[in-house]
Amino acid sequence: MALRGHQRPLRLERLDSAVSSFSASLDHYDLQEDADELDMGCSADHCDGKLLESRNIPFQAVYTFVPFKSVDCTVFLEDVPILVHVTEVERFTCTRVLNPNLYTIELSHGNFTWKIKRRFKHFQTLHQELLKFKALLKIPLPSRIHSVKRRSFKGHRRSQGGHIPTLPRRPDALVKEEQLISRKMQLEDYLKNILKRSLYRNHPATLEFLEVSQISFVKELGPKGIEGLILKKSGGNTFPVCYWCGSNSVCYRWSKRWLVVKDSFVLYMRPEDGQVGTVILYDKGFHIKIGTQETGVRHGVTIENLCRQLSRAVRAITDPRALTIKCSTYRQARWWGHSIDDFAQRFGQDFLRENRHGSFAPARENTTAQWFVNAAGYFDAIADALEGAKEEIFITAWWYRLDSASIIPLVPRLSPEIFLRRPVVDGNTWRLDHVLKRKAEQGVKICVLLYKEVEVILGLNSEYTKKTLMGLHSNIMVIRHPDHVPSTALLWAHHEKSVVIDQSLAFLGGIDLAYGRWDDTQHRLTDVGSVRRSPQPSPALSPSLTRQSAATVLEEDEEIRFSVVVDEGLLSGDETGDLVEEQGENSSTLSPCNSKPHTAALDDKSRHSLEATESKHCSSRNSVSSRSLPARDWYSKSLSLRSSDSYSLGLPPLHLLPHDFIDRYKTPRMPWHDIGVAVHGKAARDVARHFIQRWNFTKLVKKRSGATGYPCLMPKSLSTPSEPPEMRGKCTQANVQVLRSVCQWSIGTKVHEESIHLAYISAIQNSKHFIYIENQFFISCADKTIHNSIGDAITERILRAYREKKKFRVYVVMPLLPGFEGDISSGGGQAIKAIMYFNYRTMCRGDHSIIERLKCVMSDCWINYISFCGMRTHADLDGRLVTELIYVHSKLMIVDDCTVIIGSANINDRSMLGKRDSEMAVVVEDTELQDSLMDGENYQAGRFALSLRVECFRLVLGLMGDCSLDISDPVSDHFYKEIWMVTAARNASVYDKVFRCLPTDAVLNYKILREYMSRSCMATEDPIQACAELRKVRGFLVQFPLYFLSEENLFPSLNSKEGIMPMELWT
């Protein structure tokens, strides 16, 4: 009887007692009833094996579980029968006198099959519950649930006959062994006929008898495993005064929970509300313990993994996250333990075994993968994928923060107002927040994991993002992590960037869904509708030598007109004004015109991530890169075609701003070079699994916040086919393995994982011909300060090639200057110098550096093996020549045109060691091969790796659409020396000559720096000659200035804030 609460009216209690007495007086073995009770939706013919086509329970049902006794509780597939077969009887006459027979019952429902073990007493209990239920339906009790059941009972009447056979009267103790076959048939017939009637089939007693629940037949969650009611104890439910008592019947408060075992996880649910309490994922630490000696509890079973313990053990007293479950007998405990272990071993081997590189997931064969160079195509693909989402969207990203001291936004965040598709021709249709709101209104569940910065230091800009997204719709759920008290993760950050669609398609890499990220192969410097204020052309400059001609921009401007734009710097705290972003491919930006000089508060950024590097803050850039700009007028440049990253305190809300605050005719934007990747199928499931593990862990540690109201997430089964939306562009089949850097603070695991680091080392050590690296940092070569050994592996590989007298090339492309605030042209910028110190220490300065170690063996021949380059471009901005470095933000390595690693991990200790920032990457190994060249000989290159390498080479060398130069052989002397090295050296020389830009090999110390900056440059003195020189530039590649400030100690002084910061912050 389903009555709410414990305070029922006395009259109803008496009525209940009377009904119980009445049902007890019935024939307990006879449940025959009128023919009109038969549920003809599951006829006898069907139960004999003629299956109807399954109607699957949608996966989104996992978000809408209801109480187990609710009339809305949906368990079984519609119009699909349950087939029953009693297959085995075990007889225990010595230990079980009254119930000696144990029946093994095989059941199937659609494509699901499972086994249960029952004794005759369980049949009797079920029969009594159904008798009582039947009797109650005859009485009009004043209960809503009861009334619904009565109406349902009346609505199920049919015209055809049939009856339910009686339950055998004779107890098992009196059944002889030769009568067991007949006994099996009687019980089997009883169950078959009970299950014909939906009213009895859906009764809670029947569901418990069959070990099924709302989660059992969700196709996407995989095969049905063991389920059932258990008694559990949470660590928080002990009585403090009894901690030392040791009595499991007195000290603990036990609760009924429904335990479910699936092919990659174990969970429990609360029957009273149907909510999932905990999800425990299989991993290589997953382990089962049985018995009092091992668990500390009589008839106990302990389930452990690397992240937590589900413990039926007294040790749960000391672990507030542990779960204690009590079994009634040792046989039951052993059956639970063995069943869970057998099911896990049968279906969960992918996660239970030790995988390559120590990753949590194995390599996935025949995985569809697609690369993206720069964010234009990446954002466009994400827009299509988001629009095609049907069930779930998972997003992890990096967040903007504002430096409260320097008034400079240092780190990009997930920006709800960015446009994913450009040019903007459909209004706000493709603005990220509009896309997410549209999908949420369609019922898609959207989960966002947000890195929570240190509040006092960085401000609550992640709070703004959280409020903005959650205010759109209730289906959008946002959790921030970590809470820095009591957590000790003050220096580390969640740095991964990923988008997962329906656990079937995953995007990841270095590209954030943030302002300043959108860019394409042109890497424009101009961010205006026209590159000149007036229609009169400058007599000195020719559009043909600029990266973006006036004609091109004017053509775009005719299609889309500008409107008010959102500046990411101002979108902080609670300022959420009615904002409208740019409506154009080349959109305008916001920034203060008269920003005051400031002092960089790098400890603010320092406490989090060197990816506070993410945005370039160029008081340095303005004086370094564009000589025509006043050094102190601007503190940063526009980071995207759409927005700036400068702002000032005291400005009015954005919706009140009448115009842009950056003069785009004076300030060039800084282009952004980045790499992303999309993977389908099982690899996407692995990315989703990582997100789910982070989400559930964060939900657990944030018990006192609103996150506890969010659902626990469940990974979809690898056995169910995934159907990701079709993607435009060239996709390739390859072997893909998901890698990550995680540890206790970031995901709760007791053993840290550094599979990205190990994959880098393995790929380098096994390389045969060349290595191509694009990365935002290059901090390596292990010693007492640095611990990752990527630089050491590169050095050893080059030395091996030298000893074997074989050609081997290493290409490293990185930013010319770190992305921190400060003016290096005047000797400032302590954070810039700190990163430069460690970058140069890895490349060429000090005994541990790569070049110095190579010189000790091969003198100056090292130049034949490794090159360090950056990227730079120039443009005509309002009749003036300007230049700017291109910020290389990629995290890419290509090896031998066969192996590719793409992710969010920089080459430094923060990203690689696993104990610091959390990261995610994939290693793609080609299986589709095509003819190519390697050192002049025929070579079978991988389709994915080769196409990506060729795209990167064409972009940096200025060969997009130009096939005049052969770049198919990255090892040949012709390409390495005559194309790559010559192009980089020539471009760098021209830029030094025309713009006198920094960094440069001509500047060895601060004295020379001051003299160098005091001289005017050709771009301002003789524009015509400058144009002639710039015609020699091809592409974006420039030689890295290895001798820049080589006579100075770049490490921050101890009397600076940066100097007293922990060394780990910079490395």
N, C-alpha and C positions, 0 to 999 in steps of 0.2 A: 504494500500500500504506500503510495507516494504522498505523504503529507509533509508540509514544510515545517522546519524548525523543530524544537524540542518542547515548546510550550503549546501543546495541542489541548483543545478543550477536553474536559473530563468526559463529556458525553461521547466524544469521538473515541476516546481511549476505551471506554466500556464497549462501544460498538465494535471496535477492533478486536477486543478480547472475545466477544460473543462470536464474531465471525471466525476467529481462530478455532474456537471450540467446535463450531459448526463444521469447518473444513476437516477437523480431526476426526469427526464422526463419519466422514465419507469413506467410501471404499478407496483406500490409498493406492490401489493398484488399477483403478479403472478410471480412465479419463475419456470415456466415450462421450460423444456429444452429437448434437444435431449436424446433419449434413451441410447445413448452410454456413457452418463455420469454416469450411475448407477454403484455403487460399488457392484458387485455381490458377493464379499467376505462376505457380510452380507445380505443375501436374505430375502425376505419377510417371507418365511417359518421360517427362523431362528428367526426373530423378533417376530414371533407369539409364540415363546416359545421353539423351538427346539435348545438347546444350544450345541455348539461345546465344545470340551474339552479345558479347559483354558490353555493358554500358559503364565505362570506367568512372570511378569517383575522382573528380578533379583534384589536382594537387593543392589548389588553394583551400581545400577543405581543412588542411592542417592549421589554418589560421582561424577557423571558426568552430573548433571543437566545443561541444556542449556537455552538460552533466550527463553521466552515464545513464541515469534514469529518466532523462528528458524524453518526451514524446517526439522531439525533433532529432533525436540521435539516429544518424544514418550509419549503419555498419556494413550491410551486405550490398552487393551489386544488384541493380534492379533487373528483375526477370532472369536471374541466373540461379539455378538450383545449387543446393549443397549436397554433394554426393558423400555417402557414409559407408564405410566398410570396416567391420571389426576383424582385424587381421590376426590377432594373436592373443592368447591367454596364458599368463604366468600364474602358477599355483604355488602358494606358500602356506602349506597346512600346518607347519610347526610354529611359525611366528605370527601368523594371522589366522586365528581360529574362526572368528566370526565373519571375516571378509577375506578369505584366502585367495580369491581370484583377482588378478590385475589384468584389465583388458586394454589392449592397444588398439586405438581407433584411428584409422586413416580417413581424412576428410579432404575434399577438394571443392573449390568454389571458383569457377572460371579458370584462370591460369594459376591459381594459388593452391598449394597442397600443404598439409601439415598433419602432424600426429599428436594425439593426446593419450594419456594413460588414466584410466578411471576404474574405480571399484564399484561394486554394486551399491554401496551406501551412497555414492555420489548420484547414481540414478534415482535412488529413493529421495534424496534431498531435492533434486530437480523436480521430481514428480509432485512432491508435497508443495513446493513453491508454486507450481502451475495450478494445482488444485485450489490453493488459497487465492491465487489471482483470479481464477475462474469464478470462484464464489463471490469475490468482491465485485466483479463486474455485474452481478445480479442486483447489487444494492446501490442505490443512488446517493453515494456519499457526497457531502458538500465540499468537494475539492476540484480545482480547475483541471489538474492533471487527470484525475479519475474521470471527470466528465468527458475529457477528450478521448480517453481510452474507451469509454462506453460508446461514444459516437463512432469511434473507429471500429469497435467490435460489431456494431450494428451495420456499418457500411460494408463489412466484409462478407455479408451473407450472400450465398450463391444458391443456385437451384439444383446443383448436382450433388450426388451422395458421396458417402465415404465415411470411414470412422478411424479413430486412433486405437490401435490394439492395446490391450491391457498390459501393464507392466507385470512381469512374472511375480507371483506371490512368494514362491519358495526362496528363502535366503540362500546365499552362496555356500554357506556351511553345509547345507543339505543336498547340494548338487554334486552328483557323482562325476568322476572324471570322464566317463563315457558319454555323459550328457552335456559336455562343454560345447560341442558343435551346435547342438540345438539351442543352448543358452546364448551363444554368440548371435545366432540368427534372430532370436527373439529380441535381444537388446538392439540389434542393428535395425530391425523393423520398427521398433519403438521410436528410435531416433529419427528415422526417415520420415515417419508420419508426423512426429512433432514438428519437424522442420518444414512441412508442407504449409503450415498455418503461420502467416506472418505475425499474427498476434502473439503466438507462443515463441516463434523463432526470434523475435526481437525483445523478448522478455529478458531483463538483466540476469536472471538465474540461468537462462539458456546461454546467453553470451559468455557468462563466466564459465559455464560447463564446457563450452566449445573453445574457450581461450581466444576470443576475438574481441575487437574493439573498433573504434572509429578509424584507427590508424592501420588496421590490419590489411585492408584491401585497396590502399592507395597505390596504384601501379608504379608511380615514379619512385616510391620508397623501396621497391624491390620485393623479393620473396618474403613470405610470412615466416617469422621465427617463433620462438617460444614466447608466450605471454601468460600473464596471470596476476592475481591479487597477491600481494606480499605485505608484510609488516616492516616498515622502515623507520629508522630513527635518524633525524638530522642532528648534527653536532650541537646545534643551539638549543635542543630540547632536553638537555640533561638538567637534573636538579643539582645545584651547586653543592648542597650539603651532602650529597651522596657520591661525590667524585671518587671517594676512596672505598666505597662499599663493595663494588664489584658484582653486585647482583643485577643481572640484566632484566629481571622482572620488576624491580623496585625503582632503580635509578633512572630508567628511561621511560619516556612517553612515546608509545608506538602509534604509528598512523598507518592506515590502509592506503596503499598505492598500487597502481597498475603498472607492472614492469613489462617492457616491450623490448625484444631483441630483434634488430634488423641486420642487414648484410654489412653495414659499415659503422653501426653505432648501437648503443643501448640507451634507453630513456625510461623515465617513469612519468606517469600522469596522475593527477588528482581526480578520483572518481566524482567527487562532489561538484567540481566545476569543469572537468574535462581538460584542464590546462596542463601543458607539459611543464614539469618541474625542473628537469635536468636532462641534458643530452651528453652522453659520454662517447666520444669518437674512438674508434679503433686506432691504435698506433703501435709502434714497435715495443712499447712498454706495457701493452695490454696483457693482463695476467689474471688468472682465477685461482683463488685459494679456498680450500674447503676444510671444515672441521674446527673443533674447539681449540686445538693446539695452535693452529696457524692463524686463526681469526680472533681468538680471545672471547668468542661467544659460542655457547653450546648450540650446535646445529647451525653454525654460521657459514656464510660464503662471502669472500671478499673479491671485489672486482676492482682492478687497478689499471690505470694508464699513466702516461707521463705527466698529465695535467692535474689529475685529481684521483681520489680513491672513492669508489662506491663500496663502502666497507660495512659488512655485517660483523663488525669487530668493535671491541671496547676501545681500541686506539682512536676511534672517532671522537672520543672525549677531548683529545688534544688537537684534533683537526676539525675546525668549525665547518669545513666544506664537506666532510665525509658523510656518507649515508650508511646507516646501520639497518640491516634487515634481519628479521628473525624467522627461522623456519621451524615448523612444529616437530619434525623428525630428522634424524641424520640421513635417512633415505631420501627425503624430500630435498634436503640441502645438496646432497650429492647429485641428485637428478637435475636440479637447477644449475649447479656448477658445470656438470658435464655437458648439459644441453647448450648452455651459453658458449662454452669453449668449442664444442664441436661445430656449432653454427658459425662462429667467428672464424674458425680455421678453414671451414669449407668455402665461405664467401668473402672473407676479409683479408686474404693473403697479400693483396696489393699494399695494405697499410701495416700489416703485422710484421712483415719481413724487413730486413735491412736493405734499403734501396741504394742505388748508386749515388755517390757524392754525399751520402748521409741524408738524402732528401726524405721528406715525409711521403712522397709519392713516387711511383716508378715512371720510367719512360713510357709514353703512350704511342703505340704504333699507328700509322695511317691516320694521322691527325691533320686536319685542314688548318693551314696557317697562312697569314697574310701580313706583310710588313708595311709600314708607313714611314716615309721620310718627311718630317715636318708635320705640323698639326693640321694643315688644311684638309688633307685626305683623311686623317685620323678622326677629326671632329665630324666630318661628313659621314663617315662610316658609323660612328657612335650615334649620330642623329637617326640614321636608318634603323640601327639596332634598337634604340630606345623606342622608336615608333612601333617596332614589331614585337615588343615585349608583351607577354600575355599573363605572366604569373608573378615574377619577381625581378627586381632590379637592385643589385648591390653596388655601392660606390664607396671606395676609399680614395682619399685625395690628400693633398697638402694644402695648408691653409694660409691665408694672408694674416700677417700680424703687423701692428704698427709699433714702431720704436718710439716710445713715449718721450724719450729724451731728445732724440734727433729729429723727431717728427717725420720719419721716413718709413714707408712700408717696406719691410725687408723680405718678407717671405710670401709667395703667392698662395692664395687659398682657393678652395672650391668657390667659384663665383657664380651664384645662381643667375646673374643677369647676362652672362655671356651668350653670344649667338653661336650656334654650332654650324650653321650653314651660311655661306656668303657667296655672292652678294645677297643682302637682305631684300628680298622681293615679296615676301609674304607677311609683312608686318612682324609681329612677335611670335609667329608660329614656331620658329626654330630656336627661340630663346630657351635656355636650359630650364629655367624655372617654369616656363609655360609648358614645355614638353613633359616635365615631371608631374605637374599638376594635371595635365590632360590624361596621362597614364594612370595616375592615382584615382581619378574620377572614374576610370574604366575598371577599377578593381585591382589593379596591379599593386602589390606590396613593394614599397621602396624603402630600403634600409641603407643608411649612410653612417659610416664610421668616421668620426672627426677627431683629428689630433687636438688635444686640449693643451694650449700653451700655459706657461706660468703666468697667472693672472696679474700679479703685482708688477711684473717686468714687462709683459707683452700686451696687456690689454685683452679685452674679451671679444676679439673679432670672430673667433670661432663661435662664440655665443650668438653673434649677429647671424652668422650663416645658419646656425641651428634654428633660431627663431624664425628666420625667413622661410626656410624649407618646411618646418613643421606647421607654420601658419598657412601653408597652401592647402593641405588636406590631411585628414587623420590617417590615411594610408602611408604617409611619409613619416618614417621614424628615424630619429637622429640620436646617436650616442657619442659623447665626447670622452676621450681617454688619453692619458691617465689623470686621475685626481692626484695632485702632487703632494697632498698630505693625506695619508701617511706614506705615500709612495716615495721612493728615493730616486725616481727616474727624472731628475731635473735637467740632466744634460742631454737626454736622448729623446728621439721623436719617432712617431710613426711616419715613415717617409714613402711608403708604397703608394702607387697610383694605379687604380684598377676600376674597371666597370664590368659587371657580370650581368648578363641577360638570361633569365630563366635557367640558370645553372647550365647553359648549353653553349654560350658564346661569351668569351672573356677578352677584354682589352686591357693591356698593361704596357708598361714601359716608363719613359721619363716624362711623358707629356701630362701636365696637369690640366684639369678643366677650370682654367683660371684666365684672368686677363693677362695679356702679355705673351701668351703662348701661341696664338694663331700666327702661322707664317707659312710661306710656300717656297718654291724653288727660286723666286726672284729676290728674296731677302731685302725687301724695300727699306730704304731709309726715310723716304718721304711719307707723310701721313696726312696729306691735305688733298682737297678736291682738285686743285691745280698746283703745280710745283712753283708757280710764280704768282706774285700779287697782281701784277699788271699784264695786259696782253702783249706789251712790248718785250720781245725776246732780248736776252742779254747778248751784247755783241761778242762777248768773250767766250761764251759757252755754247757747245753744240749738244743737242739732245742725244745725239748718237753715242756719246761717250758715257752717258749716265745709265745706271741700272734700270731706271724707270723713266721713260720719256714723258714729256708733257702730254703728248698725244694719247698715250696709254691711259694716263690718269684722267684726262679730260673726258675720254670715252666712257670710263667708269662713272665719272661724276654726272654725265648726262643721264645715266640710267637710274642712279640712286641719289637723292638729295639728303643732306645731313640733317639730323635733329639733335636734341639734347642727348648727352652721353653720360653714362655712369662712370665715375672714377672709383677704382677699387680702394684707393686710399681712404676716401671719405666714407665708404660703406662700412662703418665700424660701429661698435656698441649698439645702441638702440635706434640709430638714425636710419630709418627705412623709408624715406620719402618716396613719393610716387616717381619712380625713375623710369626713364626711357633710354635705352642704349642706342648707339649709332645705327643708322640705317644705311650702311654702305660698306663696300669692300674696304675702302680707305676711309676710315672714320676718324672723327676728331677726338681729342683727349682733354683731360682736365688737369690742371696743375696751378699752383699759386704763382703769380707773376713776380712778386717781390718777397720771396722767402728770405728769412733772415739766416745769417751764418749760424751754424750749429756745431755742437760737439757730439761726435758719434758715440752712442752708448752701446758699444759692441758687446758688453756683457749681456745685454738684453737678448741680443741675437745669439750670443755665445752659448747661453744656457740651453739652447735647444739644438739647433742643427746648423751645420755648416751649410745647409741648404738655405739658410738665411742668405746665403749666396745666391739663392734662386733669382732674385731680382738684382739688376745691376743698378747701383746707386752711384751716379757719376757726377758728383762734383768733380771727381777725377776725370770722368769721361769728357765732360764738357770742355775742360781746359786741355785735356789730352788729345781728344779725337777731333774736335772741331775748333780749330784755332780762332775762328771768327766769333765764337761764343764767349761772352764775359765769364771769367772763371767763377765768380761768386754770384752770378745772377740765378743759376739753376743748380739744383742738387741732384737731379736725375733726369733721365731721358725717357721718352715714351717707350714702353716695352712691347707694344703691339700696334697693329694697325687700328686698334680700337680704343686704346686707353693709355693713360699715363700712370706713373706710379708715384707722383709727387702730390703732396697736399700740405696744408698748413692748418694749425689749430686756429680756432676763431672764425673759420669760414661758415657761412650759413649752410643749412641743409641743401642737399643736391638739387632738390626740386625748385629751390629758389635761385639757383645760380643761373645768370642770364647768358653766359657764354663760356667758352673754353678759357682756361687759365694758363695753358701752354701756348706760346707763340710757335706754331708749327712751321712758320717760315724761317725760324731761327734755330729751332731745336730738332735735330734728326732723331728718329726712333732707333732703338737698338734691335737689330734682327735677332731671331731666336731659332737655333738649329736643334732639332730633336728627333728621336726615333721612337716609334711605337709598334706594337704587334697585336694581332688578334688570333686567337686559337679557338677551335671548336671541340665538341665532343668531350671525351674523357678528360683531356687536359683542362678544358673549361670547368668541368666538374671539380677538378683538383683546386683550381683557383677559387671556386665557390666554397670548397671545403675549408680552405684557409680562412676565408672571410667569415664563415659560420663559426669556426673555432674562436676567432677573435671576438666576434659578436657575443657568443654565449659566455666567454670568459669575462668580457667587459660587463655584461649584464650581471654576472655573479658577483664581481667585486664592487659594483655600484648598487648594493642592496638598498641603500637609503635614498637613492634618487628615483626619479620617475622611470628610469630604465627598467625597473622591476616589473612594470606594467607591460613591457614589450614582450612579444612571444619569443621563446627559444626557437632558433632556426634548425632545420634538419637537412642534411645533404641528400640529394637525390641519388638513387642507386646507379652504379656503373652498368648494371645489367639492362637498364631500360634505355631504349634508343633516344637520342636527343635530336631535335629538329630545329636547329638554329635558323634564323632568317637568312635568305640568300644575300651574299655580299657582292658589291660591285668590285671590279678590279681583279687582278690575277691572284688566285689562291693556289697553294701548293700542298701536296701531301708529303708529310715528313714525320719523323719520330720526335716527339716533344716531351720534355720533362719539366715540371714546375719546380722551381727552386725558391728558397727563401732564407732570410736571416731573422730569427726569432729567439726569444729566451723567456725567462720567467716573468719579467716585468711587462713584456709586450703581449704575451699570449698565454702565460701561465704554465708553460712546460718546465719540467724539472731539469731537462737536459737541453742546452741551447743547440740551435741548428745553424750551421754556416755553409749550407750546400752551395750557395752562390760562389763563395770563395773557393771551395774545393773544385767546383766545376771550372772556374777560371784556370786554376792551377793545372788541372788535368788536361784541358784543351791546349794550353800552352806547351806543356811537356810532351804531348802527343802530336804537336804540329810538325809538318814536314816541309812546308814551303814558305808560308807568310802568315803574319798576324796583322789585322787592321783593327785599331782601337779608336773609338770616339768616346770621350768621357769628360765630365765636368771637372774632375779632379784627377791628379796622378800622384798620389801619396802612398808610397810603398817602400820596399827594401827593408827587411826586418832588422831591428836592433833593439836596444833597451826601450826605445820610445815607440817605434813602429812595429806592428806585429803581423800584418798581412804580408805574404811573400810573393805577391804577383810580380813585382819588379825583380825579385831574385830569380823567379822561374824564367822570366824573359831573358835575363842576363845569362843564365845557364844554358838556355836554348841557343842563344847567339854564339856562345863560346863553343858549344858542341858543333855547330855548323862550321865555325872557323877551324876547329881541329880536324873536322872531316873534309874541309875544303869544298864545302857545298854552299850554294847560294841560299840565302835566307833573308827575308825582309820583314821588318817591323815598322808599321806606320802608326803613329800616335797623333791624333788631332784633339786639341783641347783649347779652352778659352785663352786668349792672350793675357788677360788679367782676371783675377777672381771677382766674383760678383758681390763685393761688399762696398759699403759707403766709404768715402774718403777721397782725398785728392792726392794721388801719388805724384803728380807733377810738382807739388810743393813740398814733398817729403812726408805728407800726412798719410792717413789711412792705415792704422795699425793692424786692422783685421786683414786688409789686402796684403800687407807685408807678411803677416803670419802665414797665410796660405801660400804666398809666393815662396816663402822660406822652405816649406815642406815639399812643394812641387819641385823646386830647384834641387833640393836635397835628394830627391828621387832621381831626377834626370842627370844632373851634371856636377853637383857641388858636394864635396865631401867624399870620404873613402868608401861610403856605402852606396854611392850613386851608381847608376847603370853605366854611364859613359866613363867615369873614372875607373871602374872595375874592368871595363873593356879595354881602356887604354893601357892598363897594366899588362895586358896580354898581346894586343894587336896594334898598339900605338894609335895612329890616326885612321886606321882602316875601319874603325867602328862606323864611320859615316856610310860605308857600303852596306851596313846591316840594319840601321835604325835611323828614323827621321822623326823629328818633333815639329809639328806645324800648328798654326792657328788659322782663323778665318777673319777676313776683313772685306769691307765693301765701301763704295763711295757713290755719291749722287749729286745732282744739281738741285739745290734747294733754294728756290726764289732767286736764281741768278748767282748763287754762290756755290762753290765746291765744298762739300763736306765729306767726312769719312767717319766710320764707326766700326769697331770690331763686331763680329757676329758672335753672339754668345753660344758656345757649344754646350748644350745641356744633355746631350745623348749619353746613354749608358750601354754601349754597343761594343761587341768584339766579334769579328769574323775570322775564322781560321781555315785556311786551305780551300776556300770556296766550298766547304762542306759542312761546317759547324758554325752556328751563330748563337751568341748569348745576348739577349735583350731584356732589360728590366729597369728597375728604379735604383739599382745599387751603384754608387760611385766607387771609384778605385781609391778607397781609404779605409781606415780601420773602423770608422763609424758604421759603414755599410757592410763590410765584409766579415767582421768577426762574429756576428750573430748576437753578441751580448749588449749591443748598443742600439742603434736605430733598427727599426723593423723594415725589411725590404722584401721585394718579390721580383722574380725574373723567370725566364724560360730559356732552356737550351734546346735549339732546333737542329736536328741532324738530318740531313737530306737523304731521301731514299729515291727520289726522282732525279736521275742524272742526265747530263747533256754534254756534248762535245765542247771542249774548251782547250786553252793552252796554258801550260805552266813551264816556265823556263825554256820556251821554244819547242816543247814536246807536247804531243797530244795528251789530253788530260780529261778525265770524267769528273766534271764539277757538278755540285748540287744545284738544282734549279732555284731553290729559295736563296741560298747563300750567294750564288753568282749574281742573280738579278739584283739583290740588295747591294752588293759590293759595287757593281757597275753603276747603279743609280747614285750611290754616294760619290764615287769617283767622278762621274759626269757632272754632278752638281758642284763639287768643290773646285774642279778644274775648268768650269765654264764650258762644258761640252754638251749641255742639254740640247738635244736636237741636232747636234753636230757630230757626225761620225767620221770626221776627217782624221782624227787621231785614234790609234788602236790602243785600247786600254784592257784588252782581254787577257793579257799576260802580266800579272802584277809582280812577277819575279824577275823578268828580263831586265838586262842592263839598259836597254833602250827606254823602257817605260820608267824605271826607277830613277835613272840618272838624267835622261834627256827630256822627260816630260814632267814627272813629279817634282824632282829636286830643282830643276831649272825654273819651272813655273812658280814654285814657292819662293825661290830666291829673287827672281825678277820682280814679282809682285811686291814683295817686302821692300826691295830697293826703291821701286817707284813710289810707294806710299811714304817711305822715309824722306825721299827727295821732295815730293810735292807738299806733304802735310806736316813733316817733322813730328810724326805722331809717336806716342808711347804705347807699349814698351819698344825699345830699340837697342841693338847691340852697341850703338854709338855712345850710350850713357852707361858709364861704369860706376859712378858714385854721385852723391848729391850735388857736389860742386859742379860737375859737368852737367848734371840735370838742370840746375838753375841757369847756366849759360845757354844750354840747348833750348830751354823754354823761352828765353828772353829774345831770341832771334825770330824774325818773321819768316813765314814759309812761302813757297812758290805759289800756293793756291791763292794767296791774297796779294802778293807782290806782282806776279806775272801770270794771270789766269790763262792767257792764250798758250804760253809755254807749258803750263800745268796740264792743260787739255791734251796737248800733244804727248806729254809723258804718260798720261793716264790711258791713252790708247794702247799702250804696251801691256796693260793689265789684262789678264785673262782669268776668269773665274774668281774664287774667293780665297784660295789657298795662299798663305804666307808663311815664311819660315819663322819658327819660334825663336825669339831673341834669347839665346842661352847665356849671354854675357851681361844682360841688363842688371845694373846695380850689383855686379859681381864683387865689387870691392867693399860693399856695405854688409853689415850684419842685419838681415831683414827680420830677425825674430824680435817681437815686441819687447821693449825695455821693461824692467821690473817695476818701474815707477808709473807704468800705464795700466789701465784696467785690463787690457788684453794680456799683458805680461803676467798678471797674477792669476789668470784663469788656469784651470787644470789643463795640462798638455793634451789630455784626451779630447778636449773640446775641438781642437784644430785638426786632429789626425783622424 
